[in-house]
Amino acid sequence: MTPSRVARYAWFVLFYNFAVIVWGAFVRASKSGDGCGNHWPLCDGQLLPAPQKITTVIEFTHRVMTGIDGLLILALAIVVFRAFPRGHRVRYGILLTIFFTFTESMIGRLLVKKGLVVDNASVDRAIWLAGHLVNTFFLLASLTVTALWSSGVRSLRLKGQGAIGWALGFALFCLIALGVSGAVTALGDTLFPVRSTYEAFAGAMDSKAHFLVRLRMVHPFLAVSVGLYLLLIAGLVSHLRPSLLVQKYARYMGVLFASELSIGLINKALHAPISLQLIHLLFADALWVTTLLLVTSALAEDVPLAELAGVGNPDATPHIALAPATWKDYIVLTKPRVISLLLFTTLTAMFIAQSAEHRVTPLLFLMVTIAGYLMPGAANAINMVIDRDIDGRMARTAERPTVTQTISSRDALFFAFGLAFLSFAMLWSFANLLTAMLAFAGLVFYVLVYTLLLKRRTWHNIVIGGAAGAFPPLVGWAAVTNELTPLAWYLFAIIFVWTPVHFWALALLLKDDYTNAGIPMLPSVLGERVTVVQIGLYAILTAIISIMPFLQKQVGGLYLVSAIVLNLILLLRSLQLYRVVDRPRASSLFHYSMIYLALLFLFMAIDHSLHL
C-alpha cells in the first residue's frame, strides 16, 4: 500500500473511533453497562449472546464495535510497517496507538469486572471513568499523529518555541482536564437527574449532597475558562506562527468551541438528554483533535517564529538590548498607570457589592488587589509583544522594553502567562471560579478582540474593544457575592460607554502618532470634528446610564447628587472641546475623565456603605 493510501486509511480509522467512543457513552448514559453481566470479553459467558434484553444488545454492540476497531488498528499497523522504513516517526505513532488501544480495553474490562457500571455512584467509578476519558484522548492523539505523519506532514520543531510551545502544551492539558470534568459531570447527570436548573444549582451548593451532585456546576465554569484560553491561544498562534494552515485550524477550533459551548448550554437547559450528551461528547472529541492539528501545524519546522523578528520587518534581526532587564522593566510591561484606575473600580465594586450575607474580609481584599493587578498586567504585556512593530513607530511607545528588546518577546510572553496563571489561581482559591473566569475573560477580550481583531482594522476598535476595561467591576462584585446582579452590570455599562470619551480625548492628543503608525483611530480616520461630536454623544450616554442605578432604587441620594455634579462637569468639558478643539481642552477632558470615573465609583461605594 502506498503512503497516500495508508494516510487515507489512518484517517478512516480515526473517524471510526469517534463512532466507538460515542456508542460507549451511550452505554453509560442508557445504563447498559451490565448488559453482558460481569463477563469480559464474552457476553453473559457466550460468544454470541441471546438478545433477550435491550441492555444486552447495546452493550454487545459496543463490544463488537471495539473488536472491529482492534482489527482495524492491527491492519493499520501492518500497512504502516510495510509502507514506511525503520525509524520513521509513523511507526512510533502506530505503536502508541496499539498501546492505548490495549489500555482502553483493560480499563473497560475493569469497569465491568468491578461492577463500576449502571447505578454505581462510587468514587472509584468516577476515578476510573476519568482515567478512561484520558486514555481515550491519548488514543485519539496517537491516531491523529499517525494519520498526519503518514500524510507527509513535516517534523515538529519543539526546541526554541519559547512561551508559545508551553502555552500550546498547556492548552492540551486544559482540554484533558475539561474532558475529565465533563465525564464526571455526565455521570452525575445520569445517576442524579434534575428537573430544573434551580435544582441543579441548589444541589451543587448543598455540602451534604453526593459529590457528583456538588461537582455538577464546576464543569460549565471550567468549560468557559478553558474555551477562553483556547481562543486566546488560537489568536496568538495565528499572529506569532503565521501560516495558512495555522490560521485554518485556529478558525476551526474557534467554531468548534462556540458550537460545543452552545450545545453544553442547551444540554443544561434541557437537563442532559442522552442525545445531547452524545453530541456534546462528539464535539468535545472533534475539538481535541482540531487542537492537536493546530499544535502540530504551529510547531512545524517550516513555520516562522514571528516574535523573534525585527521591529517593522519580519526578516530583520531583532535589536539586542545593551543592558539586562531589571524588575522595573518588567513593571513597565504591565502598564501600572493604566491598571491603577481599573484596579480602583475592582476594589470599589467589592464594597458596593457588600451585604449582610457577603462581606469584604481583609484577606479577600488583599488577594483581589494583587490578582486584580496581575491579570490586566498580563494582558498589557501580551499587548506589547503583539504591537511591537507599531509601538516602534510611535514616539510615545518607542522606548517600551519589547521594542528596545530590553525584554525579549519570548521572556515577555513567559512573564505574561505566569502572571495570568497566578492571578487565575489566586482568584479561584481565595474568591471563586466565577471571579477567576471573569478576570481571564477581560484579558482574552483585550488581547483577542481589541488588539488582534479590531485595533488595526477599524476606528470602532475602542468602542467595542473598550469593553475589556469594563470587566474589573464584575470581577470585584463576583469576588464578594459569587454572582452578578443588575447593579454589577450597570457598573460594567458605565465604564463601557465612558471609555470612548476618555480614549478619544487621548487620541486627539496623539493623532499624529496614530497616523504615523497606521492605526485607524477616529481622529486620524474621520477627523477632529467628528471625534468631538462622538465624544459629546458618549458623554451624554454616560450621564444617562450613570443615573440608572438611582432610578432602579439600587443607590441613594448621596450617589445621585455626586453623579449629577460629576456628569455636569463631564458634559461641560465635552462642550468646551466641541467649541474649540485644541490640545489644552483635550488634555483637560482626558484627565478629568479619570477623576470622574474614580469619584463616581467611590461615591457609590460610600453611599452603599451608609445603607448597610
KOLNUMI-526388 format. One record per residue: residue in one letter; x, y, z of N, C-alpha, C, O in turn. Coordinates in steps of 0.1 Angstrom, whole numbers, plus 5000, padded with zeros to 4 digits. Each point is the difference from the previous one (the first is absolute). Layout:
// residues N
aXYZXYZXYZXYZ
...
END
This chain:
// residues 612
m500849885000499250125000500950125000501050015007
t498650094985500850134999499850085012499049995007
p502050104996499850095012498750084999499450025011
s500250024978498850084999498749925003499150055007
r500949824989498949925004500049965015499049995006
v502250004999500249985015499450115007499349995010
a501050144986499550125006498450005000499450035010
r500049944978498650004999499449905010498950025006
y501749864994499549895009500150055015499249975008
a502050094995500250055014498950105004499550005011
w500150094980499050105003498649935002499350035009
f500549864983498849935001499949935014499050005007
v502149944998500049935013499850115011499349975010
l501350154988499750105010498650045001499450005011
f499950024978498650035000499149895005499050025006
y501449854991499349895006500050005015499149965006
n502150084999500150005015499050105006499649995012
f500150124981499050095005498749935002499350025010
a500349894981498749935001500149905012499049995007
v502149954995500249915011499950075013499349965010
i501350164991499950085012498650045004499650005011
v499750054978498650055002499149895005499250015009
w501049874985499149895004500449955014499149965008
g502150054996500449975013499450095010499649965011
a500350174986499350105008498549965001499450025011
f500049934978498649965001499849895009499049995007
v502049914994499949895009499950065014499249955008
r501650144996500050065013498750085003499449985010
a500250104980498950095002498749925001499050045007
s500949854986498849925000500049895011499149925001
k501950085007500249915011500049854995499349925005
s501450064984500149874994501349935003500449904993
g500450155016501449955002500049865006501049934999
d497850025006500049865005499249914991499549905004
g500450154983499249924991500649864997499349914996
c502050085006500649874999500449945013500949915001
g498550135010500449965013501450045004500450114996
n500349815012501350045003501049924992501249985005
h498449974984500949934991500850094990499450104995
w501849865003500850084990501149914995500749945009
p499650044978499450074989498749944995499350064992
l500449825013498749934996498850085006500250085010
c498749904984498850075005499149895006499549914993
d500250115020499349905008500649864998499349905000
g502050094999500749884998499949944987500449884998
q499150194992499849944987500650094989500250125002
l500249824987500650084989498950074993500350124996
l498649825002498850074994498849995009499349904999
p500550195010498949995010498650014993499950064990
a499149895017498750014995499550155004500150045011
p499450034979499650145003498650015007499050044995
q501049925018498850005008499750135006498850045002
k502250045000499850145006500650104991501049984993
i498450145007500650114991501350045005500950044993
t499349955021501450045005501049904995501250044998
t498549845000500949904995500450044985501249994997
v497850044996500350044986500950124999500950014992
i498850095017500850135000501549975004500950044993
e499249885018501449975004500749914991501250024997
f498149884997500749914991500450074987501149984994
t498150115001500350084989501350085002500850014991
h499350055021501250075003501249915000501150044995
r498849845010501149915000500449964986501249984996
v497850004995500349964986500750124993500949984993
m498650145010500750124994501450015004500950034992
t499449955021501450015005500849894994501250014998
g498249875000500849894994500450034986501149974996
i497950094996500350044987501150115000500950004991
d499050095019501050105001501449945002501050054994
g499149855014501349945003500649944987501250014997
l497949924995500449954987500550104990501049994993
l498350125007500350114991501450065004500850034991
i499449995022501350055004501149904998501150044996
l498749835006501049904997500350014985501249994996
a497850024995500350014986500850124996500850004992
l498850115015500850134998501449985004500950054993
a499449885018501449985004500749924989501250034997
i498249874997500649924990500450084988501150004995
v498050085000500250084988501050115003500850044991
v499250025021501050105003501449945000500950064995
f499349835011501349945001500549954986501249994997
r497949984994500449974987500350124991500850004991
a498450115011500250124991501150095005500550084991
f499949925022500950105004501349935006499849895006
p501350164992501349945004500250005015499350075007
r501649854997500449995015500450145005500850074993
g498849975018500350135006499150114996500150115006
h499049874985499150114996499050035011499649905007
r500150224995499250045011498549955000499449985010
v500149984978498749944999500049875008498949965006
r502249964994500049885007499850025015499349925007
y501350194998499850035014498650045003499449965011
g499950114980498750035002499049885000499150005009
i501149904983499249895000500249915012499149935005
l502250075000500349925012499350065012499549935009
l500550204992499250075010498549974999499349985010
t500250024978498649974998499749865005499049985007
i501849924990499849865005500050005015499249935006
f501850145000500150005015498750065006499449945009
f500150174986498950075006498749924997499050015007
t501049924982498849914997499949895010499049965005
f502249984999500049905010499650055013499249945007
t501450174998499650065013498550045000499449995010
e500150054979498650044999499149875003499050015007
s501449884987499249885002500149955014499149955006
m502150075000500249955014499250095010499549945010
i500450194987499250085009498649964999499249995010
g500349984978498649964998499849875007498949985006
r502049934993499949875007499950025015499249945007
l501650154999500050035014498650055005499549965010
l500050134982498750065003498949895001499150015009
v500949904982499149894999500249905012499149975007
k502149994995500349905010499850055014499549935009
k500750204994499850065013498650055002499750065010
g499549934980498650055001499950155000499050055006
l501950024988500050145000499250054988500450084992
v498349885008499150034989498650035005499849995012
v499350044979498650025003499850115011500350114998
d499349845014499750105011501150025010499850065011
n501349884987501150015009500550155001500350064989
a499650005022500450145002501250025009500150105007
s500849814993501250005009501050094994500150044988
v500950005021501150084996500949924990500650054991
d499549825012500849914991499550014985500850014991
r497949995008499450014986500450134994500450014988
a499550105019500350134995501550014996500350054990
i500549895018501550004997500349924988500750054991
w498849835008500249924988499450054988500549984989
l498350085012499450074989500850114994500250024988
a500450065022500950114996501249944993500550064990
g500149835015501149944994499749954986500950004991
h497949945008499649954987500050124989500449984989
l499150145016499950114991501450054996500250034988
v500749975022501450044997500649914990500750044990
n499149835012500649904991499450024986500749984990
t498050055009499350024987500750124993500249994988
f500050115019500750124994501349964995500450054989
f500449885018501349964996499949904988500950014991
l498149915008499849914989499750094987500649974990
l498550125012499750094988501250084996500350024988
a500650025022501250084997500949914992500650054990
s499749835014500949914993499549974986500849994990
l497949995008499449984987500250124991500249994988
t499650135018500150124993501450034994500250034989
v500849955020501450024995500449894990500850024991
t498649865011500349894990499550044986500649994990
a498150065010499450054988500850124994500250014988
l500250085020500750124996501349964994500450044989
w500449885018501449974995499949914988500950014991
s498149905008499949924988499650094988500149964989
s499350165014499650094989501250084995499850084991
g501349915016501250074996500250135007500850094995
v498549945016500250125007501450015006500649905004
r500050224995501450025004500249975015499050005008
s502249984996500449975014499750135008499950114995
l499949865018499850125009501350055005501049935002
r499050215000501250065006499650045015499350105002
l501149815007499650025014500950105007499550075009
k501849934988500950095006499950144995499750034988
g500550075021500050144996498650064998499950114995
q499049825009498750064998499650105011499150074999
g501749935012499750095011498749985006499549895002
a499950235002498749995007498949944992499149945005
i501050084982498949954991499949855001499049945000
g502249995000500049865001499449955013499249915000
w501150155011499549975013498550035000499249925006
a500450194988498650045000499149904992498949965004
l501749994985499349904992499849875008499049935000
g502150035007500049885008499050015011499249915004
f500750215002499050025011498650004995499149965007
a500750084980498749994994499549865000498849975002
l502149944994499749865000499649945014499149935001
f501750125008499849965014498650055005499349925007
c500450204990498750065004498949924994498949985006
l501249984981499049924993499849875007498849955002
i502349995002499949875008499250025013499149925003
a501350185004499450035013498550034998499149965008
l500650124981498650034997499249874997498949985004
g501849934988499349874997499749925012499049945001
v502050065008499849925013498850065007499149925005
s500850214997498950065007498749984993498949985006
g501150014980498849984992499649855002498849985001
a502149935000499649865002499449985014499049935001
v501650135009499449995013498650065001499149955007
t500850174986498750075000498949924993498949995005
a501549944984499149924992499549885009498949965000
l502049995008499749895009499050055010499049935003
g501250185003499150065009498650034994499049975007
d501050084981498750024993499249874998498850005000
t502049894997499349874998499549945013498949955000
l501950065011499649945012499150085009499249955007
f500950194991499250095009499350104990500450125001
p498749844991499450104991499250115008499549975011
v500450144983499350125006498850044992500049974988
r499150095018498850054993500050154997499250044992
s501850035013500050144998501550055002500749945007
t499650184987501350065002500250045014501149995006
y497850065001500150035014500449885008500850025009
e498649874988500349885008501549964998500649965010
a499950064978501449974998500950095008501049965006
f498750174994500850105008499949975015501050005007
a497849974997499849985015500849875004500650005011
g499349904981500849885003501550025000500749955009
a499850144982501450035000500450075012501250005004
m497950085002500450085011499849935014500450055010
d499049834989499749935012501249915004500449914993
s500250135018501249935005499849855003500949925001
k497850045002499749875004499649914987499849885002
a500150184987499649934988501249914995501150015004
h498549894988501049914994501150084993499750104994
f501549855006501150084993499850024985500450104995
l498949804999499750024986499050124997500050074990
v499149955020499050114999500750135003499850104993
r501149905017500750125003501050054989500350124999
l500349784994500950034989499350054987500750044991
r498049945009499350034987500250144994500150014988
m500050095021500050144994501550044998500250114995
v500849815009501350044997500349994985500750094994
h498849814999500349984986499650124991500850044992
p498050025009499750124992501050115001500450064990
f499949985022501050115002501449964995500650084994
l499749805008501349954995500050004985501050034994
a497949935000499950004986500250134994500750024990
v498750085016500150144994501450055002500650064991
s500149915021501350045002501049944990500850074994
v499149805004500849934991499850054986500950024992
g497850005004499750054987500650134997500550034989
l499450065021500750134999501549994998500650074991
y500049835016501449984998500349954986501050044993
l498249875002500249954986499950114990500750014990
l498350085012499850114990501250095001500550054990
l500049985022501250085002501249944992500750074993
i499549805009501249934994499850004985500950024992
a497949955003499750004986500450144994500650004989
g499050115017500350134995501550035000500550054991
l500149925021501550025001500849924990500950054993
v498749825006500849914991499850054985501049994993
s497850055004499850054986500950124997500450024989
h499850065021500850124998501549975001500850054992
l499649875017501449975003500649884993501249984999
r497949944995500549884992499250014987499249914996
p501150194996499250034988500149904989501149984994
s497949955003499949914989498549974997499250015009
l500549964979498649984996499449885007498850005004
l502049904999499549885007499650035014499049965006
v501950125001499850045014498750085001499149985008
q500750124983498850085000498849924997498950035006
k501249874985498849924997499649925013498850005003
y502149935003499749925012499650095012499149965008
a501450164993499650105010498550034998499350015010
r500350024978498650034997499149885003499050015006
y501549874990499249885003499849985015498949975005
m502250065002499949985015499050105006499349965009
g500850164986499050105005498649964998499150025008
v500649934979498649964997499649885008498950005005
l502049914997499749885008499750035015499149955006
f501750154999499850045014498750075002499249975009
a500450124981498750075001498949904999499050015007
s501149894984499049904999499949915012498949975005
e502349995001500049925012499450075011499249945008
l501150194994499450085011498550014998499349995010
s500250034978498650024998499349875003498950005006
i501749884989499349875003500049985015499049945005
g502150095002500049995014499050075008499349955009
l500450184986499050085007498649944997499250005009
i500649964979498749944997499849875008498949965005
n502249964996500049885007499650025015499249935005
k501350185001499750035014498550055001499349965009
a500350124981498650055000499049894999498950015006
l501449894986499149894998500349885009499449894999
h501550135011500349905011500649884994499649895004
a501350124987500949904995499349884994500249895006
p499150134984499449884993501249924993501050064997
i498849815002501149914995500550054986501250004998
s497850044993500550044987500950115000501050004993
l498750105015500950125001501349975007501150054997
q498949855013501249965006501049944990501250035000
l498249894991500949944989500550104990501149994996
i498150105000500450114991501150085007501050044994
h498849995019500950085007501449935001501050064998
l499049815004501249925000500750004986501250014999
l498049984991500549994986500850134997501150004995
f498350115009500650134997501350025009500950064996
a499049895016501250005009501249934994501150055000
d498649834994501149934994500550074987501250004998
a497950054995500450084988500850125004501050034993
l498650045018500850115004501449965005501050064997
w499149825009501349955004500949974988501250045000
v498349894990500749974988500450134993501250014995
t497950095004500350124993501150085007500950064994
t499149945019501050065008501449944998501050064998
l499049805001501249934996500550044987501250024998
l497950004992500450044987500650145000501050034993
l498450065015500550145002501449995006500950074995
v499349855015501349995007501149954990501150064999
t498649834994501049954991500350094988501250014996
s497850064999500350104989500750125005500950054993
a498949995020500750125005501449975003500950084999
l499449795005501449965004500749944988501149955002
a498450054986500749954989501350074997500150125002
e500949814993501350054999500150124990501050075001
d498149944990500150104989499150125004500050104992
v499449915019499250125004500950105007500749965010
p499350174986500950105006499550035014498949995004
l502150055004499850055014499950155000501050075001
a497849984998499850154997500550085012500550124997
e499549835015500450095011501550025000500550095007
l500349844985501450024999500450104989501250044999
a497850004993500350094989500350145005499650045011
g501150044980500350145003498750085000499149964993
v500950155013498950095000499850064986500950054994
g497849945002499750064987500449924988499650024989
n501349885013500449924989500249855004500949975008
p498249944988500149865005501349934997500349915007
d500550144984501249934996501250075007501249954998
a498650165009501250075005500449935013499349935007
t501950104997500649955012499550085012500250134999
p499249825011499550085011501150085007501249955001
h498450165005501050085007500449935013499349945006
i502050074996500649935012500150115011500750104998
a498749875014500150105011501450015004500849915001
l499550225003501450035005500249975014501149985005
a497850005003500149975014498949905004498950004993
p501449925017499049905004498850065006500050115005
a498849834994498850055005500050005015500649915007
t498750194999499950015015498549985003499249994992
w500650005021498649985004499150124996498849984998
k501850145001499350114996499549994985498950054997
d501949894995499649974986498849915000499150024991
y500949885017498849915000498850075005498949974996
i501350125014498850085005499550094988498850014999
v502150044993499550084989499249924990499050054994
l501349825005499249914991498550005004499149984992
t500650045021498749985005499250134998498850005003
k501850114994499450144999499350035013498750015000
p502050025010499450025013499150125001498950005007
r501450114985499150125001498649974994499050055004
v501049864985498749964994499249915010498850025001
i501949895006499449915008499450065013499049965005
s501650154999499650065013498550035000499349985010
l500250084980498550045000499249874999498949995006
l501549914985499349884999499949935014499049955004
l502150055003500149935013499150085010499349935009
f500650204990499250085009498549964998499349995010
t500349994978498649964997499749865005498949975004
t502149954996499949865005499750005015499149945005
l501750145002500050005015498750075005499449965010
t500350164984498750075004498849914997499050015008
a501049924981498949914997499849895011498949965003
m502250005003499949905011499250065012499149935005
f501150204998499350065011498550034996499150005008
i500750034979498650024995499249875001498850015002
a501949884996499349875000499849955014499349905002
q501250165009499949955013498550005005499250084995
s500549825013498649995006500249935013501149975005
a497850015002500049935013500649864998500649945009
e499149994979500549874998501449994994500749905002
h499750214992501350004993500850125004499750114998
r501549865008500950105006501349994993500549904996
v500250225004501450004995500949985011500150095009
t500649804992501049975010501350064996500350024988
p500650015022501350054996500849914991500750054991
l499249825011500749904992499550014985500850004991
l497950005008499450004987500450134993500350004988
f499650115019500450134994501450004995500350054989
l500649895019501450004996500349914988500750044991
m498649845009500249914989499550054987500649994989
v498250085012499450054988500850124995500250034988
t500450055021500950114996501249954992500350054990
i500349855015501249944993499649944987500650034990
a498549885011499549934988499450094990500149994987
g499250125018499450094991501050094993499750064989
y501549955016501150064993500749914990500350044989
l499849845015500849904992499349974986500749994990
m498049995010499349964988500150114989500449974989
p499250155014500150104990501550034996500350044989
g500649945021501450024997500549894990500850034991
a498749855010500349904990499450044987500749984989
a498150075010499450044988500950114993500250004988
n500250105020500950114995501349944994500550054990
a500149865017501249944996499949934986500850014991
i498149915008499749944987499850104989500449984989
n498950125015499750114990501350064995500150034988
m500949995021501250064995500849914991500750044991
v499249835011500649904990499450014987500650014989
i498049995011499350004987500250134992500250004988
d499950115020500050144993501550055000500250124998
r500749795003501450055000500450074987500850105000
d498649864989500350074987499550144999500750104996
i498049925009499450144999500550085012500150124998
d500249825013500650085011501350064996500350115005
g500549824987501350064996499850124991501050074997
r497849954997499850114991499450125007499750104994
m500049895019499350105008501050065010500649935008
a499550204993500950075009499649965015500949985008
r497850014995499649975013500449865005500249985012
t499949934979500349865004501349944995500349885002
a500550204991501249954994501049955010500949924996
e499050125016501049955010499549895009500649975010
r498349974986499549895008501049885000500749984990
p499349945020501049905001500049904989501049944996
t497850034999499949904989500550064987500449934991
v499550205007500550074988501550005000500749974991
t499950075020501550015002500649865002501249994999
q497949915004500449875003500949995013500749915001
t499150195007500549985014499449885006500749935008
i498050044989499449885003499649934987499350064992
s501249825005499749944988498549964999499349995011
s500250004977498549964999499849875006498949985006
r502049934994499849875006499950015015499149945006
d501850145000500050025014498750075005499449975010
a500250134981498850075003498749915000499250025009
l500849894982498949905000500049915011499049975006
f502249984998500149915012499550085012499249955008
f501250174993499650095012498550025000499449995010
a500050044978498650024999499249885004499050005007
f501449884987499249885003500249965015499049955006
g502150085000500249975014499150095009499449955009
l500550184987499150095008498649964999499249995009
a500449974978498649964998499649875008499049995006
f501949914994499849885007499950025015499249955007
l501850144998500050025014498750085005499449975010
s500250124981498850085004498749915000499250015009
f500749904981498949914999499949915012499049985006
a502249974998500149905011499650075013499349955008
m501250184994499750075012498550035001499449995011
l500050064978498650045000499149875003499050015007
w501449884987499249885002500249955014499049955006
s502250065000500249955013499450085011499449955009
f500850194990499550095010498750064998499450055009
a500149944979498650064997499249884995499449935008
n500550064979499249894994500449994985500750084994
l498849815000500349974986499450114990500650034990
l498250025014499450104991500950124999500150064990
t500449995022500950115000501249984991500450094992
a500349805010501149974991499750004986500750054991
m498149895005499649994986499850144995500350034988
l499050065019499750134996501350084998500250084990
a500849915019501350074998500749954988500550084992
f499549795005500649954988499350044988500650024989
a498149995012499250044988500450144996500050034988
g500250065022500550134997501350004992500250084990
l500749845014501349984993499849964986500650054991
v498649845007499849954987499350104991500450014988
f498650065017499350104992501050114996500050054988
y500950005021500950104997501049964989500350074990
v500349815012501049954990499449964987500550044989
l498449885012499549944988499150104992500250024988
v498850045019499150084993500650144997499950044988
y500650025022500650144997501350004993500150054989
t500949885016501350014995500249934986500550054991
l499049825009500249924988498950024989500450014988
l498450015016498950014990499750144995499750024988
l500350085021499450134998501050114998499850094992
k501249915016500950125002500550054986500150124998
r500449794994500650044987499050004989500450034988
r498349945014499149994989498950114999499650034990
t500050025022498850095000500150105011500549975011
w498950154987499950105010499049965011500050075011
h499249834987499149955010500849925011499449955009
n501950044989500849925009499750035015499849915008
i500250214995499950045014498649995005499849985012
v499250034979498649995004499749865004499449985011
i501049924981499849865003501049955010499749945010
g501650084986501149955008500150065014500649945009
g498850184993500150065013499249925011500250035011
a499049874984499349925010501049935009499649965011
a501650014984501049935009500250085013500249945010
g499850194989500250085012498850015009500150055011
a498849894985498850005008499849875008499149995008
f501849924990500049875008500350025015499549935008
p501550164996500450005014498950015010500149935010
p498950164988498950005011499349875001499549965010
l500349974979499449875000500949905009499449925007
v501950094991500949925008499850035015499949915008
g500150224995499950035014498749965006499949955012
w499050074980498749965005499949855002499549955011
a500949974980500049865001500849945011499749905006
a501450174997500949955011499350015013500349915009
v498850184993499350015012498749915001499749945010
t499650064978498649945001500049864992499049935002
n501950054989500049884992498850004990499549894997
e500150225000498950024990500150144994500750085005
l498549954985499950134994498650054999499149944994
t500650175013498750055001499950124990501050044994
p497850015004499850114990500950125003500550074991
l499849965022500850125004501549974995500650104996
a499849785005501449974995500050034985501150054995
w497949914997500050034986499950154997500550044990
y498850035019500050154998501450055001500450094992
l500449865018501450055001500849974987500850084996
f498949804999500749964987499650104989500850054993
a497949985006499550094990500550145001500350064990
i499949995022500550135002501450014994500350104993
i500649815010501350004995500049984985500850064993
f498349865002500049974986499750134992500750024990
v498350065014499750124993500950115003500150104993
w500549905019501050105004501349994992500750104997
t499749784999501349984994500250084987501150064999
p498049954992500250084988500350155003500850064994
v498549995016500250145004501550025005500750094996
h499749825012501450005006501049984989501050074999
f498849834993501149964991500150094988501150034995
w497750025000500150084988500650145004500650074991
a499249975021500750125005501549994999500750094996
l499849795008501449974999500449994985501150044997
a498049904995500449984986500150134993500850014991
l498550095013500250144995501450055003500650074991
l499949905020501450045004501049924992501150054998
l498649834999501049914993499749974985500449904995
k498850194999499549984987501249974990499949914992
d501150175009501249984990500749875003500449934990
d499750035022500649875003499249894994500649914994
y498150095008499249894995500050004984500049904994
t500050225000500150014986501349944994500049934991
n501150105016501349954995500149855002500749934992
a498650025018500149855003499049934991500049875000
g499150204994499049934991498849955008499449904996
i500450155016498949955009498750084997500150125002
p498849824994498850084996499250055012498949965002
m501750135006499350065011499150114994500350054989
l498649985017498950094995500650134995499650044989
p501250035019500550134995500849994987499950094991
s500849805007500849984988499249964988500350034989
v498649905013499149954989499050104996499850034988
l499450035022498950084996500250155005499150084997
g502049955009500350145004499650045014499349935006
e501150184998499850055013498650045003499549975011
r499850094979498650045002499149895003499250005009
v500949894983499249885002500449945014499149955007
t502150064997500449945013499450075011499549935010
v500550204990499450075012498549995000499450005011
v500049984978498549985000499849865006499049995008
q501849914988499849875006500350005015499349935008
i501750154996500350015015498850065007499649955011
g499750154983498950065007498849905001499450005010
l500449934979498949905001500249895010499149965008
y502249994993500349905010500050065015499749935009
a500650204992499950065013498650015005499749985011
i499450054979498650015004499549865004499249985010
l501249924982499649865003500649955014499349935007
t501950114996500649975012499250065012499749945010
a499950194988499250065011498749935002499649985011
i499749984978498749945001500249865008499249975009
i501749954986500249875006500450015015499749915008
s501150194995500550015014498950045009500149985013
i498850074982498850045009499149885001499249995010
m500949914981499049895001500049925013498949965004
p502250025002500049935013499050065010499449945008
f500650204992499150075010498649984995499149985009
l500650034978498649984996499549865003498849985001
q502149924999499749875004500049975015499849895004
k500450225003500050005015501049905006499849935010
q501450074983501149925005501150085007500949945006
v499050194993500950095008499250125005498850014997
g501850075012499350105007500350144995500650024990
g499050085018500150144997501450054999500350094991
l500649865017501450055000500649974986500650094994
y499249795001500549974987499350084989500750054991
l498049975010499350084990500650144999500350054989
v499950025022500550145000501450004994500450084992
s500549825013501349994995500149984985500750064992
a498449855003500049964986499550124991500650034990
i498450055015499650124993501150104999500250054989
v500549985021501150095000501149964991500550074991
l499949805010501149954992499650004985500950034992
n497949935005499550004986499950144994500350024988
l499350085020499950134995501450054996500250074990
i500849905018501450044997500549934987500650064992
l499049815007500449924988499450064988500750014989
l498050025012499350054988500650144996500150044989
l500250045022500550144997501449994993500250074991
r500649845014501349994993500049944986500750044992
s498349875006499849954987499550114991500450014988
l498750085017499550114992501150104997500150064989
q500849975021501150094997500949954989500550074992
l499749805008500949944990499350004986500650024990
y498049975010499350014988500150144994500150014988
r499850095020500150144995501450034995500150064989
v500949905018501450034995500849875002500349965012
v500149984977500849885001501550035001500650044990
d500049955021501450035002500649905011499249935006
r502150074995500649915009499750035015499749905007
p500250224997499750025015498649955003499949945011
r499150084981498749955003499949854999499449945008
a501350004982500049864999500749945012499549895006
s501650174998500749955012499250015013500049915008
s499350204993499150035012499049895001499749955010
l499650024978499049905000500549865003499449925008
f501850054986500649875003500349985014499749895006
h500950205001500449995014498850005009499949935010
y499150164987498850005008499249874999499449955010
s500649994978499249874998500549905010499249925005
m502150074998500549905010499550045014499649915008
i500450224996499550045013498549975001499549965010
y499850074979498649974999499649865004499249975009
l501549934984499749865002500349965015499349935006
a501950114998500449975014499050055010499749925009
l499950214990499150055010498649944999499449995010
l500249984978498749944998499949875008499049975007
f502049954991500049875007500250025015499449925008
l501450174996500350025014498750055007499749955011
f499650144983498850055007498949895000499250005009
m500849924981499049895000500349905012499149955007
a502250034995500549915011499650065013499549935009
i500750204993499750075012498550005003499549975011
d499850064978498550005001499549875004499149995009
h501449904985499649875004500349965014499249945007
s502050104998500449975013499150075011499849945010
l499750174986499250075010498649935002499350035010
h500349894980498749935001500149865004499049935000
l502250025004500249865004499449995015500049895005
END
